Amino acid sequence: MDWDKLRIFHTVAEAGSFTHAGDRLNLSQSAVSRQISALEEVLGVPLFHRHARGLILTEQGEVLHHTAKEVFSKLALTQAFLSENREKAAGKITVTTTTGLGLSWLSPRLHRFMEQHPNVEVCLLLEDSDLDLSMREADVAIRLHPPTQPDLIQRHLASFHMPIYASREYLEQHGTPRSLKELAQHKLIGFAGWHLPLPNINWLMTRLVKEKIFPQPKVSLAINNVAAIGKAIAAGNGIGTLPFYTASAHPNLVRILPDIHSPLAEAFFVYPEELRSSKRISVFRDFLLEELSAARTGKDSPTHSADPFHASHD
């Protein structure tokens, strides 16, 4: 098989159309289509079902796509190793984490990493579902659950709770609940969606049902994004639970019912076994640990803000 045609096939399979693949490859739609037709002719099998709304891989196309994806991920890994200076971190590092953690905690700190390591290019992918590190969808991940794949290395970063919050404005207008039972008279905000960015993210709803305060889970507003839930609570839309790192972005939040303990969540730094000796990975891991240590000692910022993984608002 011609490598150039295989590269074009891989791009088309990922993009889902000749037009989008052409944009990525800087080729015309007709040129991409001709290359795919030529590859199909060489192989003697159809690789795509053509539809007006796009392309769907055939069974044979799925097999070739799986192989091509592995090949190009290995080539990308090899290129990274060859271009990296073992004494000085250099090259690109693709980091993935949840939207809430990325927006509230990680992205505001990345400027310090880039100042320390100007030869490292950072690509930050915010996804509440896990990207496949073994398939090189990202180099490293900060995950809020232990990795399930056996070929991934993990480093525990932090532990944190998800307390109950409301805005000062909401409490001034509706009063402050003094018990879980009183929450039945308030508007509650919860998480909606299949990809849970945090284990037990709706723990409050579960507890209210378990203790028969609510006959079934009931929220006035459900959102499938933790950062957006934080904004909704801060805007006075109701009461909800948040990890500390999200709540720390909203100075008007008040922690309520502090004696009610939430389940503990964990943050892990995760990367593939093949990147164990990568200088880029080790300096980024060390940067995260330094930032967490600075937060715990009150040196996280000029205002000496408290650790956003452990602090409370009052």
C-alpha positions in Angstrom: 0.0 0.0 0.0 1.1 3.5 -0.8 2.0 5.4 2.4 0.6 8.7 1.0 -2.7 7.1 0.1 -2.8 5.4 3.6 -2.3 8.8 5.2 -5.1 10.3 3.2 -7.4 7.3 4.1 -6.6 7.7 7.8 -7.5 11.4 7.6 -10.7 10.8 5.7 -11.7 8.1 8.3 -11.1 10.5 11.1 -12.8 13.5 9.5 -15.8 11.6 8.1 -15.9 13.4 4.8 -13.7 14.1 1.8 -14.3 17.8 2.2 -13.2 18.0 5.9 -10.2 15.7 5.1 -9.2 18.0 2.2 -9.2 21.0 4.6 -6.9 19.2 6.9 -4.6 18.0 4.1 -4.8 21.2 2.1 -6.1 19.2 -0.9 -9.3 19.6 -3.0 -12.3 17.3 -2.3 -11.9 15.8 -5.7 -8.2 15.0 -5.2 -8.9 13.3 -1.9 -11.8 11.3 -3.5 -9.5 10.1 -6.3 -6.8 8.9 -3.9 -9.4 6.9 -1.9 -10.8 5.4 -5.1 -7.3 4.5 -6.2 -6.6 2.8 -2.8 -9.8 0.9 -3.1 -8.9 -0.3 -6.5 -5.5 -1.5 -5.3 -7.0 -3.4 -2.4 -10.0 -4.7 -4.4 -12.5 -3.8 -1.7 -14.7 -0.8 -0.9 -13.5 1.2 2.2 -16.4 3.6 2.6 -20.2 3.7 2.0 -20.9 7.0 0.3 -23.9 8.9 1.6 -25.2 12.4 1.0 -24.6 13.2 4.6 -21.1 11.8 4.8 -19.0 8.6 4.8 -19.4 5.4 6.8 -16.5 2.9 6.9 -17.3 -0.5 5.5 -16.3 -3.6 7.4 -13.0 -3.8 5.5 -12.5 0.0 6.0 -12.9 -0.5 9.8 -10.1 -3.1 9.8 -7.8 -0.9 7.8 -8.7 2.2 9.9 -7.8 0.3 13.1 -4.4 -0.7 11.7 -3.7 2.7 10.2 -4.5 4.4 13.5 -2.1 2.2 15.4 0.6 2.8 12.8 0.3 6.6 12.8 0.1 6.7 16.6 3.4 4.7 16.8 5.0 7.0 14.2 3.9 10.1 16.2 5.4 8.6 19.4 8.7 7.7 17.5 8.9 11.3 16.1 8.4 12.7 19.6 11.2 10.5 21.0 13.6 11.4 18.2 13.0 15.1 18.5 13.2 15.3 22.2 16.3 16.5 24.0 17.0 14.2 26.9 18.7 17.0 28.9 16.2 19.7 28.1 12.4 19.2 27.7 11.3 20.1 24.2 8.5 19.3 21.8 4.7 19.0 22.1 2.8 17.6 25.0 -0.9 17.0 24.7 -2.7 17.1 28.0 -6.3 16.1 28.6 -8.5 16.6 31.6 -12.1 17.3 32.5 -13.6 20.7 31.5 -14.2 21.8 35.1 -10.6 21.1 36.3 -9.1 22.5 33.1 -11.0 25.7 33.2 -10.9 26.4 36.9 -7.5 25.1 38.0 -5.1 24.0 35.2 -5.4 26.6 32.5 -4.8 29.6 34.8 -1.5 28.1 35.9 -0.1 26.9 32.6 1.7 30.2 31.9 4.1 29.3 34.7 4.9 26.0 33.1 5.5 27.6 29.7 7.8 30.2 31.3 9.8 27.4 32.9 9.9 25.3 29.8 9.7 27.6 26.7 10.7 24.8 24.3 7.6 22.7 25.2 4.4 23.3 23.3 1.3 22.5 25.3 -2.0 21.3 23.7 -4.8 21.2 26.3 -7.9 19.0 25.4 -10.8 19.5 27.8 -13.1 16.4 27.6 -15.4 14.9 30.3 -15.0 11.5 28.7 -11.7 9.7 28.8 -9.5 10.0 25.7 -7.5 6.9 24.7 -3.9 7.4 25.8 -2.8 4.1 24.3 -4.0 5.3 20.9 -2.2 8.6 21.3 -5.3 10.7 21.5 -3.3 12.6 24.2 0.1 12.1 25.9 -1.0 12.5 29.5 -4.3 12.9 31.4 -5.3 14.3 34.7 -8.2 12.1 35.6 -10.6 12.2 38.5 -10.7 8.4 38.9 -8.1 5.7 38.8 -7.2 4.5 35.3 -8.8 1.2 34.2 -6.2 0.3 31.5 -3.4 -1.9 32.8 -0.7 -0.4 30.5 -1.0 3.1 32.0 1.2 4.6 34.7 -0.6 6.6 37.4 0.6 9.1 40.0 -1.8 10.2 42.7 -2.1 14.0 42.8 -4.7 15.1 45.3 -7.9 14.2 47.2 -10.9 16.4 47.5 -14.5 16.7 48.6 -17.5 18.1 46.8 -19.3 20.3 49.5 -22.7 22.0 49.1 -22.7 25.6 47.9 -25.0 28.5 47.3 -24.4 32.1 46.4 -24.7 34.8 49.0 -27.4 36.4 46.9 -29.5 33.2 46.8 -29.2 32.7 50.6 -30.2 36.3 51.3 -33.3 35.9 49.2 -34.3 32.3 50.1 -32.7 31.8 53.5 -30.0 29.3 54.5 -31.0 25.7 55.0 -29.9 24.2 58.3 -30.5 20.5 57.5 -30.8 18.2 54.6 -34.6 18.2 55.1 -34.8 21.9 54.5 -33.3 21.4 51.1 -36.7 20.2 50.0 -37.9 23.8 50.0 -35.0 25.0 47.8 -34.0 24.9 44.2 -31.3 22.3 43.5 -28.8 22.2 40.7 -27.3 18.8 39.5 -25.3 17.1 36.8 -27.0 15.7 33.7 -25.2 13.4 31.2 -23.8 10.0 30.6 -20.1 10.8 30.8 -19.6 11.6 34.5 -16.5 13.8 35.0 -16.5 12.9 38.7 -17.5 9.8 40.6 -20.5 10.4 42.8 -21.0 13.9 41.3 -24.8 13.7 42.2 -24.1 12.3 45.6 -26.4 14.9 47.3 -29.4 13.8 45.2 -28.7 10.2 46.0 -28.5 10.9 49.7 -31.7 12.9 49.7 -33.5 10.0 48.1 -31.9 7.4 50.4 -32.9 9.3 53.5 -36.5 9.6 52.0 -36.3 13.4 51.9 -37.1 13.2 48.2 -39.1 10.2 46.8 -36.9 10.4 43.7 -34.1 12.6 42.3 -35.4 16.1 41.7 -33.5 19.1 40.5 -34.7 22.4 39.2 -31.7 22.7 36.8 -29.5 20.0 35.4 -26.3 20.7 33.4 -23.8 18.4 31.8 -20.8 20.5 32.7 -19.3 21.1 36.1 -17.9 24.6 35.3 -21.3 25.6 34.0 -22.9 24.3 37.2 -20.5 26.5 39.2 -21.6 29.5 37.2 -25.2 28.7 37.6 -24.9 28.4 41.4 -22.8 31.6 41.6 -25.6 33.3 39.5 -28.1 32.5 42.2 -30.0 29.8 40.4 -30.0 27.4 43.3 -28.0 25.1 45.6 -25.6 22.4 44.4 -22.4 20.5 45.1 -19.0 21.5 43.6 -15.4 20.4 43.8 -13.3 23.0 45.7 -11.3 23.8 42.6 -14.5 24.9 40.7 -16.0 26.7 43.7 -12.7 28.7 44.2 -13.4 30.5 40.9 -16.5 32.2 42.4 -15.8 34.4 45.4 -19.5 34.9 46.1 -20.1 31.2 46.9 -20.9 30.1 50.5 -20.4 26.6 51.7 -23.6 25.5 53.5 -24.3 22.4 55.7 -20.5 22.0 56.4 -21.2 19.1 58.8 -22.5 17.0 55.9 -19.5 15.1 54.5 -19.4 14.4 50.8 -17.7 11.4 49.2 -14.0 11.7 48.6 -12.7 12.0 45.0 -9.2 11.5 43.8 -7.1 13.1 41.0 -4.4 11.1 39.1 -1.7 11.9 36.7 -1.8 9.2 34.0 0.4 8.4 31.0 1.4 5.4 28.8 4.2 3.1 29.7 6.0 4.0 26.5 6.4 7.6 27.8 8.0 6.7 31.1 11.4 8.1 30.1 10.1 11.2 28.4 11.5 14.5 29.7 8.4 16.4 28.7 6.2 14.1 30.8 8.4 14.2 33.8 8.7 18.0 33.9 5.0 18.4 33.5 4.3 15.9 36.3 6.8 17.8 38.5 5.1 21.1 37.6 1.7 19.8 38.8 3.1 18.5 42.0 4.8 21.9 42.7 1.6 23.8 42.0 -0.4 21.6 44.4 2.3 21.9 47.0 2.3 25.7 46.6 -1.4 25.8 47.0 -1.3 23.8 50.2 1.2 26.2 51.7 -0.6 29.3 50.6 1.9 30.3 48.0 -0.3 29.6 45.0 -0.7 33.2 44.1 0.2 36.7 45.2 -3.0 36.7 47.3 -2.0 33.5 48.9 -5.2 31.7 48.0 -6.0 28.5 49.8 -5.7 25.1 48.2 -8.5 24.8 45.6 -8.6 21.1 46.2 -9.1 21.3 49.9 -10.2 24.8 50.9 -13.6 25.9 52.0 -15.6 29.1 51.5 -17.3 30.8 54.4 
